[in-house]
Amino acid sequence: MSTTSKAIQRIAALLDDNSFVEIGALVTARATDFNMKPDETPSDGCVTGYGVISGKPVYVYSQDASVLNGTVGEMHAKKITALYDLAMKTGAPVVGLVDSAGLRLQEATDALQAFGSIYGKQAAASGVIPQITAVLGTCGGGLALFPTLTDFTFMEEKNARLFVNAPNALDGNVVTKCDSASATFQSEESGIVDVVADEMTLLGKIRELVGYLPSNNNEGSDVVDCQDDLNRVNPEIEGCVGDTSIALSILADNNDFFEVKAGYARDMVVGFLKLDGVTVGAIANRCEICDEEGKVVEKLDAVLTSQGCDKAADFVNFCDAFDIPVLTLTNVKGYKATLYSEKGIAKAAARLTYAFANATVPKVNVVLGSAMGTAGIAMNSKAIGADLVFAWPKAQIGTMEGRLAAKILYEGQGADVINEKAAQYDALQVSAGSAARRGYVDRIVEAADTRKYVISAFEMLFTKSEDRPVKKHGTV
């Protein structure tokens, strides 16, 4: 194998300097059917081995498109499955760098079996070790299951292709009409891709993500020394009720927030941050999108959507599998009300509710704005198992806003009566204070002090242990 091959160069850029140890370098294809040349096939088109990222052991495979177009055959797959076996035995993440024309047609059923063997290993490893896939070239057909069976998918922004059916194979579509294999489509429309960037930035982002993750499901949340002030006061966070991605950056140690799936279901923010050096998974409603200067460039409804619920539920399930504590920032007034949304919102909201209720990791909720109706309940409320719930002083928690309630309760009465009763309803039934009096909020905190209270909560919950009824698994 040439040390200058792109597959090797990608691994070198991903791992710490001089840390990569290649294994299986002498493996070659043995099939010669259908005029497949009996020439040497270096590493059978897939470089495999291990190394470290910021000192953390990882296993990596990198497909080499210069050898048989990086196609997956019997020996190619055996190298990847052997890598998974080592990763499972030692409890370390697997990173796959995908660049392949897909199934090796010359090997027919052997190649099909090869695909299936990799699927099986990925399924077995799910929830045991973190799995990350980067699509750096072509990833089509059955190969598209490789990234979707893993936890996080990264995709090169210009030349990478991810698809089950090519765009031109879709009825009524051509690539110029809708490039469904592009990074833009797969990140913004399908929600498969977590991060899109140029190749070198992408590899750097994978390194960054690995720094937040535990190596396996027995290790617990990743912990590093915290250099930030644990009692840092942030008055500016009060203006971030709308764009909670900014609020999470403010709360995070050193203001570092790693957002995933940023282009998909933008009404819901998910990602990782460190609090006192401990990795925490964050889920937050968002109703505004701000530019780099903090100006609002887009407004969204403060509602739950099907896509947002699914995005958040998947993220909560990942955090729970790897013992990563969960923080939610809640600001939601109901559910999206459209015919299209109605087709899936009930099931999606149920999945989100189940994910929070089923998770046994430490769970902290901060109500920044509204937590209205059952949409507010679904967002990690006390009712479904949040360990601690904080609320900002102006937060509203209840069935509906006072004005709507007054119109229903005092229908037909004058505007003065409606206004008076609305104010009374807001004070008695919808305020953070009224929720706290009933035990649904544990403490009302000033927005500027949110960081220190959240850190304190997670420190208190660090030794949390909670069991669920014995069962094989849930069905929601």
N, C-alpha and C positions, 0 to 999 in steps of 0.2 A: 504494500500500500504506500503510495507516494505521500510524503509528509506535507505536500503542498495541495492535496485534494481539498475541495471545498468542505467536505464532510469533516475532515480533521481541523481545518481552519475554524469552523463554527464551534467545534468543541473547545478549541484553545481559547476562543474569545469568551466562551461561557464560563469556563472553570478558572480557578486560581492558577497563576503561572506555574507551569511545569508540574502540575498535580495529576495530569491524566495518565492512567495506566490502561492500555488497550488489552482486551481479552478476545480470544477467538479470531485473531488477525489472519490465521492461515486457513480459515474455513472458506471453501469454495463450493459452487453449485456442482451437483453430480448428474443432473438430468441432461440428456442429449437428444430428446425427442424433438420432432418438427424442426430439424435442421439447426437446432441450437448448437452453436459452435462449441467444441470441447476445449476451448481456450481457458486459461486461468481467469477466474472472476474474483479479483481481490476483495477479500472480506465479504464476498457474495453481495456487494452493494450496500453493506451496512456496517459501520464502525461502532463497536460496542466497548464499554469499559467503565471505569469509575474514577472519581477524583473528588475535589472539594470545592465548595463555593463559600467564601469567607470562613473557611475552616470546617464547614459542615460537609460530611460525606454525602455524595450523591452518585447515582448510577445514570449513565447517559447512553443513548443510541442515536446515531446520526446517519440518515440514509444518503447514499452517494449516487446521485443521478447520472454520473459518468460511467457507472458500471451497470449494464443491462437496464438503464434508465431508472435505477433504484427500485426495480420491481421486487415484489415480495414472493418468494418461493419457499421451498421446504427448509433449506439451510439458513436463509435469511431470517425466517421466523424462529428457528431453533435458537439462534443467537439472542433474539429479543426475549424469548420466553426464559432462556437460561439467565439472562440479566434480571428479569423479574424474580426468578427464584432466589437469586443472591440478595436482591433488595428486600424481599420478604423475610429472609433468614436474618438479615442484619438490621432491619428496621430503618431503611434510608429511602429518600424520595427517588423517583424515576423521572428523568426528563427526556422526552423524545423529540428529535429534530427531524421533521418529516419533509421529504422531497422525493416523490416517487410517482412513477406512471401507473402504479396500482398492482393488480394481480399479474403474476408471470404466466402468461397464457401457455407457454411451452410445457409447463408442469401440471396444467389442468387440475385434476382433483387433488394432487399433492399441494398445489398452491391454495386451493380452497380450504383444505385442512389446515394449512399454515395460517391463513387468516383467522380461522376459528380458534386455533390454539392461542393466538395473541389475545383475541377477545376474552377467552376464558381466564387468562392470567390477569388481564386488566380488571375483570369483574371480581376475581378473588382478592385483588389488592385494594379494591375500593373500600375506603374507610379504615384501612390498615396503614398504608403509607401514602403520602401525597403524590399525585401524578400530574405532571405538567407536559403539555404538548405544544410545540411551536411549529406552525405550518409555514415553511420557508420557500416552498415551491409548489408542486402539484400534489393535491390530496383529494382524489376523486373516487367515486364508486364506493365499494366496501371499505376502502381505506378511510373514508370520512367518519367511520365509527371509531377509529383510533382516538382522535381528539375528543369526541363526544362521550367516550367511555372514561375519560380522565377528568380530573377536577378543574383544571384551568387550561384554556386554549389561547395561545398568542398567534398572531398572524401578520406576516410581512405585508405592508400596505399597498404595494404596487404590483408585484409579480406573482404573489402567491395565489393559489386557486383552491377553493374548498367547496366540494359539491358531491351529491349522490348522483344526480342526473345533470349533465352539462346544460348550460342555459339554452342552447339551440335545440336540445332534446325535449324541452318543455312545450306542450301545445300552446300555440299562439304567442310564443316568445322567441326572440333572438337576442344575442348578447348585447347588441347595440340598444335594444329596448330596455332590457333589465339584465344586468350582469350579476346573476344570482350566485356566481362563484367568487365574487370579489370580496375583499376584506370589508368594504363598506356595507354590503348587503348582509354578510354573515355576522357582523357586529351590531348593526343598527336595526335590522329587520328580523333576523332569526334569533339573535341573542346567544349564538353559540360561542362567539369570540369575546374574550375578556379584555385583551389589549391589542391595539393595532399601532404599528410604528415601522420605521425602517429597520433593516436586519440588525444592525449593531445596537441601536437603541433597544430593540426587542430583547436581545440577549442580556443587555444590562438590566432590563425590567424583570427578567426571570431571576437574575441574581438577587434583585431587590425583594421579590416576592418570597424566595426561599428564606430570606432573612427574617420573615414574619412567621414562618410555618414551623411547627414541630416536625421532627424527622419521622415520627410514627405515632400511632394512636395510644401508645403507653407513655409517651414522653411528657404530655401536658403542654400547655401554652408556652411558646418560646419566651425566654426571659433574658434580658440584657441589663447592664448597668444603666441607670437613668441619669442623664446629665442636666435634665430640665428641672425647673422649680415645681415641686409637687403642689404648692399653694399659689401658683400663678393666678392672678386675677385678670380677667379678660372682659372689660366692659363692652368691647366692640362686638362680642358674640350676640348681644341682644338684637342687633340688626340682621342676624343671619337666620331668622326663623324660616324665611323662604328658601334660601339656598343652603341646605344643610351640609353640602359637601365642604363649604367654607367653614361652617360651624365645627365639623369634625376635624378639619385641619387646625383650627384654633385650639381645640381640646387636646390634640395629640402631642406627645413628647416631641419637642423640636419642630412642631407644626408639620410633621410628616404623616400624610394620610395616603394610603395606597388604594385607590378606587379600582374596582373591577367592573366589567360590563358597563362602562360609563356611557357608551353610545346607545344602550338599549334600555327601554322603559325608564326614561330619565326622571319620571315622577318618584322613583325609588332609588336611593343611593345605598350601595353596599361596598364594603372594603375593610381593610385592616389598618389599625393604628397601634401604637404603643402607649400604654398608660403606666407610669412608674416602671418602664422597661418591660412590661408584660404585654404580649400580643392580645388584642381584643378585636373581635369581629363587630362591625358596626352596620346597622340598618337604619335608614332614616327616610321619612317622607320628604319630598321636595316640591315646592310650588313656584319657585323662581329659579332661573338660570342667569348667573351673573358672568360678565367677562372678567378679564384679568385686572381691570381697574375697579371692579366691584359694582359696575353699573348693570342694572337688570336689562337683559337683552331678550328674554322670553318669559312669559308667565304661563304656568300650568295650573290646572285645577287641583285643589288640595283633596284628592280622592284616591281611593285604591283602584287600580286597574288590574286586569287579568295578568298582563305581562309583568307588572310591578310585583304582584303577589307571588308569581312563580319564581321570579328572580330572587326575591327575598327568602322564600321558602327553601330553595336550593342552597342558598348561602347559609342559612341557619342550620340546615342538615349537615353541611360540611363542618361548620364550627362545632356542632355537638359531637360529631364523629371523632374529632381530634381534640376534644376537651379545651376548646378555645372559648373564653367567656364572651357573652353577647351584650352589646349596648344598643339600645334603640333611642332615637330621637323622634318623637311623635308629633305630627301636625297634620291631622286628617279630619275631614268633615263628613265623609260618606263614601259612596261607591260611584264609579263612573257610570253615567246613565245614558247609554246609547244602545241601539239594537244589536250592534256588533259585540259590544261589551257584555250584554246580557247573556250571550251564548256561553260564556265561560267564567263570568265573575264569581258565581256562587262556588263553583268547584275550586277556583284559584284561591279565593278567600278562605275556604275550608282548609286547603293545603297549608296556607300561611298560618292559620290558627293552630292546626295540628303540629306544625313544625315547632312553633314556640312552646306549645303545651307539652310536647313530647321531649323537648330538650332538657337535659339534666344539668347542664353547665350553669355557672353563675349568670343570672340575667338581670340587668338593670335597665329601667326605662326612665327617660326624661321627657315629660310633656312640655314642649316649647310653646305651642300655640293651641291647637284644638285637638281633642280626642272625643269625637262625637259619634254617638250611636255604636252599633256593633262593629263598625270599621275601626273605631278607637279601641274596642275590646280586642280585636284581632291583632293589634299592634303591640304585643307583649304586655298586656295589661295584667294587673294583679289577679284578675279572675282566672286567667289561663296560666298562671304560674310565675310571673315576674317576682323575683326575690325582694327587690326594692324599687319603688316608684317615686321619682321626684317630679316636681312641677314648678315652672316659673310662676311668679305672682299673678301675671295676667292670663295665664292659661285657662282655657275653657274645657270642662269635662262634663259630659252629660248626654242626654238623648238628642237634643237639638238646641239651636240658639233660641234665646228668649223671645225674640220678635216672632219667630215662626210658631213657637208654642203658644204665645199670647193670642195670635190670630186664630188658632184652633180652639183654645179654651174660652175665648171671649168673642166668638164670632158674632158679627153684627153690631158690636158696640163701637163707639167713636174712637177716633185716632188718639185722643188724650188717654182714654182708658187702656188702649192697646200699648201705648208707649209706657205708661206707668207700670202695667203688669209685666211688660217685657223686661223692664229694669229690675223689678222684684224677682222675676224668674231667674234672670242671669245671676243675681246675687245669691239666691237661695238654692238653686238647683244646678247651675252650670259653672260656678267659680271653682278655682283650685281649692279654696278654703272649704267649700261645702263637700268636695270629694275627700279632703283630708279629714274632716270631722267624721266621716263614715269609714275611714280606714282604707280608702282606695288609693290614697296618696300618702306616702310615709313622711314626706317633708317638703315644704315649700322653700325653694332656694332662690336666691338672687341669681340672675343670669350670669353675672360676672364671676360668681363663685362655683359655677358648675363643675369645672375641672377638679377642684379639690374634693368635692363631695362624691363625684363618680369614682375617683381614685380610692378614696376611703372606703366606698362601698365594695369595690372589687377586692381590696385588701382584706376586708372583713369576711368576704365570701370565698376566699382563696381555698379554704379547706372544706367547702361545701360537698356533701355527699347525699345523693337522693336516688332512691330506687323506684322502679316502675313495676306494675304487675307483670308476672312472668308470662311471656308470650313469644312466639317465633318472631313476629314483626307486625306492625300495624298495617292497615290496608288503605289509608287515606292517600 
